[in-house]
Amino acid sequence: IPHYGPNSQSHYEIPSLPFKQFALDICNHFISSYCHVVYVKAYVQEVPWRRLEKNGIPHVHSFICVPEGIRFCEAEQCQNGCPLVISGIKELKLKKTTQSGFEGFHRDKYTTIPDRTDRVLSAELFCKWSYGECQDIDFDCVWDTVHESVLEAFSGPPDCGEYSPSHQKTVNNIQMLTLARIPQGDKGGSCAAFVFLPLSCSEWCPGVAEELA
């Protein structure tokens, strides 16, 4: 089987395909072409490039990366087995400047933080889902729907937003809304959160506040 290292370049002339279908075609090619290949896994990633414009005129050759999340997919197939397709969004950065809190959580003798009803929540989302069926699926439409659902569940209505009592609840809302809109999806995803709170260093490190003043 030809091997292509990281410095190799290969060019293919193929029709424009949803890249999940392209990943499936790669798996099918190796499974059907080589009898000694029993398992294939293809990983495809799409970087969101947009052509530069100036005064409404598109640039002839320059582009800029404008990530609203990087789209990726994995396709796996075994001999005499059904293909498995996993789709996802990564490096999607979102932030709520208000209507985010953390309250009503379990407390024990080690708990030091108080309830908070207003804080800044910044999140880098990694969403990953698998498909129960791979036949007759509009993969592009599904990805767009998931992307829209993530933004909607995180932010709420544009005119008033939506209060999030915890990061964990926001992640659960994203998963539930996505699964409700995409019946083909078998699994939800995850979200890494970065919470920004006002902090007084003097409570833990006496003298630090004076040194920084």
N, CA and C of each residue as an Amber inpcrd file, in Angstrom:
protein
   639
   0.8470000  -1.1810000   0.0000000   0.0000000   0.0000000   0.0000000
   0.8880000   1.2380000   0.0000000   0.6640000   2.2010000  -0.8760000
   1.4780000   3.4180000  -0.8770000   1.3940000   4.1330000   0.4720000
   2.5350000   4.6210000   0.9120000   2.5960000   5.3630000   2.1710000
   3.0040000   6.7910000   1.8740000   2.2760000   7.7230000   2.4470000
   2.5720000   9.1310000   2.2300000   2.9660000   9.7560000   3.5590000
   4.1860000  10.2030000   3.6620000   4.6820000  10.8190000   4.8810000
   4.2090000  12.2440000   5.0090000   4.6000000  12.9070000   6.1030000
   4.1190000  14.2710000   6.3480000   4.6150000  15.2780000   5.3270000
   5.7020000  14.9610000   4.6200000   6.2360000  15.8930000   3.6360000
   5.7780000  15.5710000   2.2160000   4.9510000  14.5320000   2.0790000
   4.4830000  14.1500000   0.7550000   3.2650000  14.9760000   0.3790000
   3.0890000  15.1530000  -0.9130000   1.9170000  15.8550000  -1.4050000
   1.2510000  14.9950000  -2.4700000  -0.0450000  14.8340000  -2.3310000
  -0.8010000  14.0640000  -3.3010000  -1.9650000  14.9050000  -3.7810000
  -2.2410000  14.8270000  -5.0540000  -3.3130000  15.6330000  -5.6390000
  -4.3230000  14.6890000  -6.3000000  -5.5780000  14.8970000  -5.9980000
  -6.6320000  14.0670000  -6.5460000  -7.6650000  14.9500000  -7.2140000
  -8.1690000  14.4890000  -8.3290000  -9.2610000  15.1800000  -8.9820000
 -10.5280000  14.3760000  -8.7170000 -11.3560000  14.9030000  -7.8100000
 -12.5900000  14.2240000  -7.4270000 -13.7180000  15.2330000  -7.4500000
 -14.9360000  14.7620000  -7.6170000 -16.0620000  15.6930000  -7.5410000
 -16.1510000  16.2940000  -6.1480000 -16.8120000  17.4430000  -6.0570000
 -17.0110000  18.0710000  -4.7580000 -17.9420000  17.2070000  -3.9220000
 -17.4460000  16.7450000  -2.7540000 -18.2100000  15.8630000  -1.8940000
 -18.2600000  16.4300000  -0.4780000 -19.3370000  16.1300000   0.2490000
 -19.2670000  16.3870000   1.6830000 -18.0730000  15.6340000   2.2460000
 -17.2900000  16.2680000   3.1100000 -16.0370000  15.6110000   3.4610000
 -16.2350000  14.3790000   4.3280000 -17.4160000  14.2140000   4.9360000
 -17.6960000  12.9490000   5.6130000 -17.8380000  11.8280000   4.5910000
 -18.4620000  12.1290000   3.4500000 -18.5610000  11.1410000   2.3930000
 -17.1870000  10.8360000   1.8180000 -16.3250000  11.8460000   1.7480000
 -14.9550000  11.6430000   1.2860000 -14.2210000  10.6800000   2.2120000
 -14.4050000  10.8430000   3.5440000 -13.7720000   9.9350000   4.5020000
 -14.2940000   8.5110000   4.3340000 -15.6060000   8.3720000   4.0970000
 -16.1720000   7.0410000   3.8600000 -15.6120000   6.4260000   2.5900000
 -15.4510000   7.2520000   1.5490000 -14.9040000   6.7480000   0.2800000
 -13.4590000   6.2740000   0.4510000 -12.6860000   6.9730000   1.2820000
 -11.3090000   6.5380000   1.5450000 -11.3110000   5.1680000   2.2080000
 -12.1600000   5.0010000   3.2370000 -12.2430000   3.7030000   3.9060000
 -12.6430000   2.6040000   2.9270000 -13.6610000   2.8790000   2.1380000
 -14.1390000   1.8760000   1.1900000 -13.0800000   1.5260000   0.1530000
 -12.2920000   2.5200000  -0.2650000 -11.2440000   2.2720000  -1.2550000
 -10.2380000   1.2470000  -0.7450000  -9.7410000   1.4380000   0.4750000
  -8.7010000   0.5310000   0.9710000  -9.2710000  -0.8300000   1.3480000
 -10.4890000  -0.8430000   1.8970000 -11.0980000  -2.1270000   2.2520000
 -11.3700000  -2.9660000   1.0070000 -11.8380000  -2.3240000  -0.0640000
 -12.2130000  -3.0620000  -1.2750000 -11.0230000  -3.3450000  -2.1840000
  -9.9450000  -2.5800000  -2.0410000  -8.8050000  -2.7290000  -2.9540000
  -7.7380000  -3.6900000  -2.4430000  -7.6590000  -3.8870000  -1.1510000
  -6.5750000  -4.6970000  -0.5810000  -7.1690000  -5.7450000   0.3480000
  -7.0270000  -7.0020000  -0.0150000  -7.6630000  -8.0800000   0.7390000
  -7.0320000  -8.2630000   2.1160000  -5.7860000  -7.8150000   2.2950000
  -5.1360000  -7.9940000   3.5930000  -5.4230000  -6.8340000   4.5580000
  -6.1550000  -5.8330000   4.0950000  -6.5450000  -4.7330000   4.9820000
  -7.8790000  -5.0910000   5.6370000  -7.8820000  -5.1360000   6.9680000
  -9.0860000  -5.5450000   7.6890000  -9.7300000  -4.3760000   8.4310000
  -9.0150000  -3.2500000   8.5360000  -9.5660000  -2.1090000   9.2760000
  -8.9660000  -0.8220000   8.7370000  -9.8240000   0.1730000   8.5160000
  -9.3750000   1.4780000   8.0270000 -10.0320000   2.5640000   8.8740000
  -9.2520000   3.5710000   9.2090000  -9.7850000   4.7300000   9.9090000
  -9.2770000   5.9880000   9.2170000 -10.1910000   6.8540000   8.8090000
  -9.8300000   8.0980000   8.1200000 -10.2500000   9.2800000   8.9750000
  -9.3720000  10.2570000   9.0690000  -9.6680000  11.4870000   9.8090000
  -9.5480000  12.6490000   8.8390000 -10.6150000  13.4530000   8.7490000
 -10.6420000  14.5930000   7.8280000 -11.0100000  15.8340000   8.6230000
 -10.3070000  16.9190000   8.3560000 -10.5450000  18.1770000   9.0720000
 -10.6720000  19.3150000   8.0680000 -11.6110000  20.2020000   8.3330000
 -11.8560000  21.3350000   7.4520000 -11.5230000  22.6350000   8.1750000
 -10.5790000  23.3790000   7.6440000 -10.1990000  24.6650000   8.2240000
 -11.0340000  25.7620000   7.5540000 -11.6910000  26.6260000   8.3350000
 -12.6010000  27.6290000   7.7610000 -11.8690000  28.8420000   7.1880000
 -11.4800000  28.7420000   5.9360000 -10.8240000  29.8600000   5.2570000
 -11.8540000  30.7250000   4.5370000 -11.6420000  32.0330000   4.5760000
 -12.5020000  32.9630000   3.8490000 -11.6260000  33.9090000   3.0350000
 -12.0270000  34.1390000   1.7890000 -11.2420000  35.0010000   0.9150000
 -11.2400000  36.4410000   1.4330000 -10.0640000  37.0570000   1.4520000
  -9.9550000  38.4460000   1.8770000 -10.6830000  39.3710000   0.9010000
 -11.2540000  40.4170000   1.4450000 -11.9240000  41.4190000   0.6270000
 -11.4790000  42.8140000   1.0580000 -11.4630000  43.7290000   0.1050000
 -11.2090000  45.1330000   0.4020000 -12.1610000  45.9640000  -0.4370000
 -12.9640000  46.7860000   0.2540000 -13.9750000  47.6000000  -0.4150000
 -14.9160000  46.7540000  -1.2630000 -15.2120000  45.5470000  -0.7460000
 -16.1300000  44.6560000  -1.4440000 -15.5190000  43.8820000  -2.5930000
 -14.2150000  44.0440000  -2.8240000 -13.5430000  43.3530000  -3.9270000
 -12.7760000  42.1600000  -3.3710000 -13.0990000  40.9330000  -3.8020000
 -12.3980000  39.7510000  -3.3010000 -10.9490000  39.7180000  -3.7830000
 -10.0620000  39.3340000  -2.8780000  -8.6520000  39.2400000  -3.2220000
  -8.4220000  38.0660000  -4.1700000  -7.4370000  38.2210000  -5.0430000
  -7.2040000  37.2210000  -6.0720000  -6.6250000  35.9310000  -5.5060000
  -5.8550000  36.0140000  -4.3930000  -5.2240000  34.7800000  -3.9160000
  -5.0860000  34.6690000  -2.3950000  -5.4980000  35.6670000  -1.6120000
  -5.2730000  35.6210000  -0.1730000  -6.5620000  35.3140000   0.5960000
  -6.3760000  34.5690000   1.6860000  -7.4890000  34.1420000   2.5250000
  -7.1530000  34.4030000   3.9860000  -8.1780000  34.4280000   4.8230000
  -8.0080000  34.5780000   6.2630000  -8.8030000  33.4790000   6.9620000
  -8.2260000  32.9500000   8.0420000  -8.9070000  31.9020000   8.8040000
  -9.8590000  32.5610000   9.8030000 -11.1220000  32.2400000   9.7030000
 -12.1390000  32.8320000  10.5740000 -12.8960000  31.7040000  11.2920000
 -12.2650000  31.1080000  12.2830000 -12.8660000  29.9060000  12.8870000
 -14.0870000  30.1850000  13.7400000 -15.2080000  29.6240000  13.3500000
 -16.3730000  29.5110000  14.2210000 -16.4760000  28.0480000  14.6180000
 -15.3240000  27.5050000  14.9610000 -15.2340000  26.0830000  15.2420000
 -14.6630000  25.3510000  14.0420000 -13.7410000  24.4320000  14.2960000
 -13.1420000  23.6270000  13.2290000 -13.9440000  22.3430000  13.0820000
 -14.3050000  22.0720000  11.8740000 -15.1370000  20.9040000  11.5640000
 -14.2480000  19.6980000  11.2810000 -14.6090000  18.5480000  11.8600000
 -13.8160000  17.3490000  11.6110000 -14.7340000  16.1290000  11.5790000
 -14.2070000  15.0460000  11.0520000 -14.9470000  13.7840000  11.0650000
 -13.9780000  12.6150000  11.0620000 -14.4500000  11.4960000  11.5610000
 -13.7130000  10.2450000  11.5310000 -14.6210000   9.1910000  10.9040000
 -14.0400000   8.3730000  10.0670000 -14.7790000   7.2600000   9.4780000
 -13.9870000   5.9840000   9.7140000 -14.6750000   4.9430000  10.1430000
 -14.0390000   3.6650000  10.4060000 -14.8200000   2.5680000   9.6920000
 -14.0820000   1.5710000   9.2140000 -14.7510000   0.4530000   8.5630000
 -13.8920000  -0.7940000   8.6700000 -14.5390000  -1.8970000   8.9670000
 -13.8890000  -3.2120000   8.9820000 -14.4040000  -4.0350000   7.8070000
 -13.6490000  -5.0430000   7.4420000 -14.1170000  -5.9290000   6.3870000
 -15.4440000  -6.5650000   6.8000000 -16.3960000  -6.5590000   5.8670000
 -17.7230000  -7.1440000   6.0800000 -18.4830000  -6.4710000   7.2270000
 -18.1080000  -5.2380000   7.5270000 -18.7920000  -4.5130000   8.5930000
 -19.3760000  -3.2110000   8.0970000 -20.2940000  -2.6630000   8.8590000
 -20.9000000  -1.3860000   8.5020000 -19.9630000  -0.2430000   8.8980000
 -19.9140000   0.8060000   8.1090000 -19.0530000   1.9370000   8.4530000
 -19.5810000   2.6960000   9.6690000 -18.6570000   3.2860000  10.4040000
 -18.9910000   4.1360000  11.5360000 -18.5010000   5.5480000  11.2290000
 -19.3820000   6.5190000  11.3670000 -19.0250000   7.9140000  11.1110000
 -19.1890000   8.7150000  12.3940000 -18.1420000   9.4430000  12.7340000
 -18.1450000  10.3340000  13.8980000 -17.8650000  11.7410000  13.4000000
 -18.7050000  12.6790000  13.7680000 -18.5310000  14.0650000  13.3610000
 -18.2700000  14.9280000  14.5860000 -17.7670000  16.1440000  14.3370000
 -17.5170000  16.9910000  15.4910000 -17.1560000  18.4200000  15.1470000
 -17.1330000  19.2240000  16.1960000 -16.6990000  20.6180000  16.1500000
 -15.6730000  20.7930000  17.2590000 -14.5600000  21.4140000  16.9670000
 -13.5690000  21.6820000  18.0050000 -13.0770000  23.1240000  17.9020000
 -12.4880000  23.5830000  18.9910000 -11.9300000  24.9320000  19.0740000
 -12.9750000  26.0170000  18.7810000 -14.1940000  25.7600000  19.2280000
 -15.2610000  26.7510000  19.1190000 -15.2730000  27.5550000  20.4170000
 -14.8670000  28.7970000  20.3530000 -14.7260000  29.6330000  21.5480000
 -15.9420000  30.5550000  21.6880000 -16.6040000  30.4640000  22.8480000
 -17.7800000  31.2660000  23.1330000 -17.6360000  31.9060000  24.5150000
 -18.3230000  33.0260000  24.7160000 -18.2530000  33.7010000  26.0090000
 -19.5840000  34.3600000  26.3380000 -19.9940000  34.2090000  27.6050000
 -21.1440000  34.9250000  28.1510000 -20.5900000  35.9610000  29.1260000
 -20.9180000  37.2160000  28.8990000 -20.4200000  38.2650000  29.7870000
 -21.3280000  38.4870000  30.9920000 -22.4810000  37.8680000  30.9720000
 -23.3970000  37.9340000  32.1200000 -24.3630000  36.7580000  31.9970000
 -25.3180000  36.6620000  32.9170000 -26.3090000  35.5800000  32.9610000
 -25.6410000  34.2040000  33.0360000 -24.5570000  34.1510000  33.7870000
 -23.9120000  32.8710000  34.0730000 -23.5860000  32.8460000  35.5580000
 -23.9670000  31.7950000  36.2360000 -23.6940000  31.6920000  37.6610000
 -23.2660000  30.2890000  38.0420000 -23.0890000  30.0970000  39.3470000
 -22.7970000  28.7700000  39.8920000 -23.3570000  28.7600000  41.3080000
 -24.4870000  28.0910000  41.4560000 -25.1910000  28.1310000  42.7320000
 -25.9680000  26.8400000  42.9370000 -26.2900000  26.5770000  44.2050000
 -27.0620000  25.3950000  44.5340000 -26.2840000  24.1080000  44.4360000
 -24.9520000  24.1690000  44.4460000 -24.1320000  22.9670000  44.3110000
 -23.9010000  22.3180000  45.6760000 -23.4410000  21.0900000  45.6620000
 -23.1860000  20.3510000  46.8990000 -22.0380000  20.9980000  47.6720000
 -22.2050000  21.0620000  48.9770000 -21.1760000  21.6530000  49.8330000
 -20.7150000  20.6350000  50.8760000 -19.4420000  20.7040000  51.2110000
 -18.9090000  19.9350000  52.3260000 -17.8920000  20.7950000  53.0570000
 -17.1370000  20.2180000  53.9560000 -16.2350000  21.0100000  54.7850000
 -15.0730000  21.6120000  53.9930000 -14.8590000  21.1060000  52.7630000
 -13.7720000  21.6360000  51.9410000 -14.2320000  22.7440000  50.9820000
 -15.5170000  22.9810000  50.9240000 -16.0410000  23.9990000  50.0110000
 -15.6570000  25.3910000  50.5000000 -15.0870000  26.1750000  49.6030000
 -14.6720000  27.5350000  49.9640000 -15.3650000  28.6050000  49.1320000
 -15.8660000  28.2630000  47.9590000 -16.4440000  29.2870000  47.1010000
 -17.9100000  29.5250000  47.4550000 -18.3590000  30.7550000  47.4010000
 -19.7720000  31.0510000  47.6580000 -20.6040000  30.8640000  46.3940000
 -21.9230000  30.8600000  46.5680000 -22.8030000  30.8880000  45.4000000
 -22.5830000  32.1960000  44.6450000 -22.6600000  32.1040000  43.3080000
 -22.5420000  33.3000000  42.4750000 -23.6590000  33.2920000  41.4490000
 -24.2870000  34.4370000  41.2990000 -25.3860000  34.5510000  40.3410000
 -24.9990000  35.3490000  39.1090000 -23.7740000  35.8500000  39.0800000
 -23.3280000  36.5870000  37.8890000 -21.8210000  36.4540000  37.7620000
 -21.3800000  35.9790000  36.6200000 -19.9580000  35.8150000  36.3560000
 -19.7580000  35.7690000  34.8490000 -18.5210000  35.8350000  34.4210000
 -18.1830000  35.6910000  33.0080000 -17.8360000  34.2250000  32.7520000
 -18.4670000  33.6450000  31.7670000 -18.1960000  32.2550000  31.4020000
 -17.6330000  32.2160000  29.9900000 -16.4020000  31.7680000  29.8650000
 -15.7660000  31.5900000  28.5610000 -15.5390000  30.1050000  28.3500000
 -15.9030000  29.6040000  27.2100000 -15.8330000  28.1650000  26.9650000
 -15.1970000  27.8690000  25.6130000 -14.3770000  26.8450000  25.5970000
 -13.8810000  26.2970000  24.3380000 -14.5210000  24.9290000  24.1610000
 -15.3680000  24.8240000  23.1700000 -16.1910000  23.6310000  23.0310000
 -15.5630000  22.5950000  22.1080000 -15.7110000  21.3640000  22.5370000
 -15.3450000  20.2080000  21.7230000 -16.5690000  19.3070000  21.6850000
 -17.2310000  19.2660000  20.5580000 -18.4590000  18.4900000  20.3980000
 -18.1930000  17.3400000  19.4320000 -18.6630000  16.1740000  19.8010000
 -18.4050000  14.9860000  18.9890000 -19.6210000  14.0840000  19.0590000
 -20.0800000  13.6150000  17.9120000 -21.2520000  12.7490000  17.8860000
 -21.0690000  11.6790000  16.8170000 -21.7320000  10.5640000  17.0360000
 -21.6980000   9.4710000  16.0650000 -23.0800000   9.2960000  15.4620000
 -23.1210000   8.6320000  14.3200000 -24.3780000   8.4160000  13.6070000
 -24.8170000   6.9630000  13.7630000 -26.1150000   6.7930000  14.0760000
 -26.6470000   5.4490000  14.1390000 -26.7960000   4.8280000  12.7670000
 -27.1210000   5.6350000  11.7680000 -27.2500000   5.1880000  10.3870000
 -26.4330000   6.1080000   9.4970000 -25.8250000   5.5480000   8.4570000
 -24.9950000   6.3430000   7.5460000 -25.5860000   6.4460000   6.1540000
 -26.7700000   5.8870000   5.9510000 -27.3760000   5.9060000   4.6330000
 -28.3040000   7.1170000   4.4900000 -28.2100000   7.7590000   3.3340000
 -29.1200000   8.8520000   2.9660000 -29.1200000   9.9780000   4.0180000
 -27.9450000  10.3540000   4.4970000 -27.8230000  11.4450000   5.4650000
 -27.1840000  12.6500000   4.7860000 -27.7870000  13.8070000   4.9650000
 -27.1890000  15.0490000   4.4940000 -26.2350000  15.5240000   5.5930000
 -24.9570000  15.1150000   5.4990000 -24.0020000  15.3980000   6.5600000
 -23.7840000  16.9040000   6.7500000 -23.7810000  17.6450000   5.6600000
 -23.5930000  19.0940000   5.7700000 -24.7410000  19.7330000   6.5460000
 -25.9620000  19.3130000   6.2570000 -27.1320000  19.8550000   6.9410000
 -27.0970000  19.5000000   8.4270000 -26.6940000  18.2760000   8.7330000
 -26.6130000  17.8500000  10.1300000 -25.5890000  18.6890000  10.8800000
 -24.4130000  18.9010000  10.2820000 -23.3760000  19.6830000  10.9580000
 -23.8400000  21.1110000  11.2030000 -24.4790000  21.7100000  10.1970000
 -24.9940000  23.0770000  10.3570000 -26.0210000  23.1470000  11.4850000
 -26.8700000  22.1350000  11.5800000 -27.8950000  22.1160000  12.6190000
 -27.2670000  21.9900000  14.0010000 -26.2530000  21.1320000  14.1200000
 -25.5730000  20.9800000  15.4030000 -24.8760000  22.2790000  15.7990000
 -24.1820000  22.8880000  14.8420000 -23.4700000  24.1440000  15.1130000
 -24.4490000  25.2230000  15.5960000 -25.5830000  25.3360000  14.9240000
 -26.5990000  26.3060000  15.3040000 -27.1790000  25.9770000  16.6820000
 -27.3680000  24.6940000  16.9670000 -27.9220000  24.2850000  18.2510000
 -26.9700000  24.6100000  19.3950000 -25.6730000  24.4270000  19.1670000
 -24.6790000  24.7410000  20.1920000 -24.7300000  26.2280000  20.5420000
 -24.7510000  27.0750000  19.5080000 -24.7890000  28.5200000  19.7410000
 -26.0700000  28.9240000  20.4610000 -27.1830000  28.3360000  20.0540000
 -28.4780000  28.6850000  20.6470000 -28.5530000  28.2440000  22.1020000
 -28.1180000  27.0180000  22.3940000 -28.2000000  26.5040000  23.7640000
 -27.2380000  27.2300000  24.6920000 -26.1060000  27.6470000  24.1850000
 -25.1390000  28.3660000  25.0120000 -25.6090000  29.7890000  25.3170000
 -26.1750000  30.4530000  24.3160000 -26.4480000  31.8840000  24.4250000
 -27.8690000  32.2270000  24.8210000 -28.8520000  31.4520000  24.3290000
 -30.2450000  31.8190000  24.5470000 -30.7210000  32.8190000  23.5060000
 -31.9380000  33.3460000  23.6440000 -32.4830000  34.3080000  22.6750000
 -31.6040000  35.5580000  22.5910000 -31.4500000  36.1450000  21.3830000
 -30.5410000  37.2910000  21.2260000 -30.9850000  38.5440000  21.9650000
 -32.2790000  38.6860000  22.2250000 -32.7530000  39.9130000  22.8620000
 -32.6690000  39.8870000  24.3870000 -32.6440000  38.6900000  24.9630000
 -32.6460000  38.6180000  26.4330000 -31.6610000  37.5950000  26.9920000
 -31.1020000  36.7320000  26.1340000 -30.1910000  35.7170000  26.6320000
 -30.9020000  34.6570000  27.4530000 -30.1150000  33.8590000  28.1650000
 -30.6820000  32.8100000  29.0170000 -29.7170000  32.5480000  30.1650000
 -30.2740000  32.5150000  31.3780000 -29.4290000  32.3140000  32.5560000
 -28.9320000  30.8760000  32.6250000 -27.6510000  30.7330000  32.9280000
 -27.0460000  29.4190000  33.0940000 -26.6380000  29.2520000  34.5550000
 -27.2650000  28.3380000  35.3060000 -26.9140000  28.1630000  36.7140000
 -25.5740000  27.4810000  36.9310000 -25.0300000  26.8600000  35.8690000
 -23.7190000  26.2190000  35.9740000 -23.2330000  25.8720000  34.5740000
 -21.9320000  25.7260000  34.4680000 -21.3450000  25.2740000  33.2050000
 -21.8590000  23.8920000  32.8320000 -21.9920000  23.0090000  33.8410000
 -22.4500000  21.6490000  33.5780000 -23.8570000  21.6360000  32.9930000
 -24.7170000  22.5300000  33.5040000 -26.0870000  22.5980000  32.9860000
 -26.0930000  23.0990000  31.5470000 -25.2100000  24.0330000  31.2310000
 -25.1240000  24.5350000  29.8550000 -24.7020000  23.4170000  28.9030000
 -23.7060000  22.6290000  29.3060000 -23.2750000  21.4990000  28.4690000
 -24.4230000  20.5250000  28.2590000 -25.1680000  20.2290000  29.3150000
 -26.2990000  19.3160000  29.1870000 -27.3620000  19.8780000  28.2580000
 -27.6160000  21.1940000  28.3310000 -28.5870000  21.8190000  27.4250000
 -28.1580000  21.6670000  25.9690000 -26.8610000  21.8330000  25.7170000
 -26.3370000  21.6700000  24.3540000 -26.5790000  20.2500000  23.8630000
 -26.2740000  19.2740000  24.7040000 -26.4460000  17.8770000  24.3140000
 -27.9110000  17.5460000  24.0560000 -28.7900000  17.9860000  24.9410000
 -30.2100000  17.6520000  24.8070000 -30.8200000  18.2900000  23.5660000
 -30.4870000  19.5460000  23.3080000 -31.0460000  20.2150000  22.1350000
 -30.5250000  19.5790000  20.8480000 -29.2470000  19.2320000  20.8330000
 -28.6690000  18.6060000  19.6430000 -29.3190000  17.2630000  19.3490000
 -29.4530000  16.4300000  20.3680000 -30.0440000  15.1080000  20.1600000
 -31.5200000  15.2050000  19.7710000 -32.2050000  16.2300000  20.2600000
 -33.6100000  16.4030000  19.9040000 -33.7720000  16.7840000  18.4380000
 -32.8290000  17.5410000  17.9150000 -32.9310000  18.0020000  16.5300000
 -32.2980000  17.0450000  15.5340000 -31.3850000  16.2050000  15.9980000
 -30.6860000  15.2700000  15.1120000 -30.9440000  13.8560000  15.6050000
 -32.0180000  13.2130000  15.1500000 -32.3120000  11.8600000  15.6360000
 -31.2690000  10.8310000  15.2190000 -30.4730000  11.1310000  14.1570000
 -29.4500000  10.1820000  13.7320000 -28.2660000  10.1390000  14.6890000
 -28.1300000  11.1800000  15.5220000 -26.9770000  11.2480000  16.4090000
 -27.1300000  10.3180000  17.5930000 -26.0580000   9.5880000  17.9130000
 -26.0900000   8.6310000  19.0140000 -25.5090000   9.1910000  20.3020000
 -24.5450000  10.1000000  20.1910000 -23.8590000  10.5770000  21.3830000
 -23.6610000  12.0790000  21.2890000 -23.5550000  12.6920000  22.4570000
 -23.3100000  14.1190000  22.5170000 -21.8300000  14.4250000  22.6260000
 -21.4920000  15.6150000  23.2190000 -20.1000000  16.0220000  23.2710000
 -19.7440000  16.6270000  24.6090000 -18.6870000  17.4100000  24.6040000
 -18.1870000  17.9740000  25.8450000 -17.7880000  19.4170000  25.6280000
 -17.4830000  20.0910000  26.7370000 -17.1650000  21.5090000  26.6720000
 -16.2300000  21.8670000  27.8050000 -15.0970000  22.4680000  27.4680000
 -14.1710000  22.9430000  28.4950000 -14.5120000  24.3900000  28.8280000
 -14.6390000  24.6980000  30.1200000 -15.0660000  26.0310000  30.5290000
 -13.9430000  26.7770000  31.2260000 -13.9270000  28.0880000  31.0200000
 -13.0040000  28.9630000  31.7140000 -13.8560000  30.0440000  32.3740000
 -13.9090000  30.0160000  33.6810000 -14.7710000  30.9250000  34.4370000
 -13.9200000  32.0350000  35.0400000 -14.3540000  33.2810000  34.8750000
 -13.6110000  34.4280000  35.3740000 -14.3710000  35.0410000  36.5400000
 -13.7180000  35.0770000  37.7100000 -14.3320000  35.5940000  38.9180000
 -13.4270000  36.6420000  39.5440000 -13.9990000  37.6430000  40.2230000
 -13.1670000  38.5840000  40.9700000 -12.4900000  37.8680000  42.1340000
 -11.2070000  38.1190000  42.3430000 -10.4500000  37.3920000  43.3470000
  -9.5420000  38.3410000  44.1020000  -9.5690000  38.2580000  45.4150000
  -8.6770000  39.0450000  46.2550000  -7.5250000  38.1600000  46.7120000
  -6.3240000  38.4720000  46.2680000  -5.1600000  37.6670000  46.6200000
  -4.8440000  37.7500000  48.1120000  -5.2750000  38.8170000  48.7610000
  -4.9220000  39.0070000  50.1590000  -5.5280000  37.9450000  51.0620000
  -6.6010000  37.2750000  50.6010000  -7.2380000  36.2560000  51.4260000
  -6.3450000  35.0370000  51.5930000  -5.5180000  34.7330000  50.5620000
  -4.6550000  33.5620000  50.6180000  -3.1800000  33.9270000  50.7730000
  -2.7890000  35.0750000  50.2430000  -1.3830000  35.4750000  50.2480000
  -1.2630000  36.8740000  50.8450000  -1.2210000  36.9900000  52.1580000
  -1.1090000  38.3160000  52.7680000   0.1380000  39.0450000  52.2770000
  -0.0320000  40.2990000  51.9580000   1.0940000  41.0980000  51.5010000
   1.2210000  41.1930000  50.0030000   0.6100000  40.2260000  49.2700000
   0.7280000  40.2420000  47.8160000   0.0250000  41.4580000  47.2370000
  -1.1730000  41.7540000  47.7450000  -1.9320000  42.8830000  47.2140000
  -1.1590000  44.1840000  47.3970000  -0.4890000  44.3230000  48.5690000
   0.2760000  45.5400000  48.8120000   1.4690000  45.6530000  47.8690000
   2.1110000  44.4980000  47.5860000   3.2680000  44.5110000  46.6880000
   2.8700000  44.8770000  45.2680000   1.6590000  44.4570000  44.8490000
   1.2190000  44.7270000  43.4860000   0.6350000  46.1200000  43.3400000
   0.2890000  46.7540000  44.4540000  -0.3390000  48.0700000  44.4050000
   0.6550000  49.1370000  43.9490000
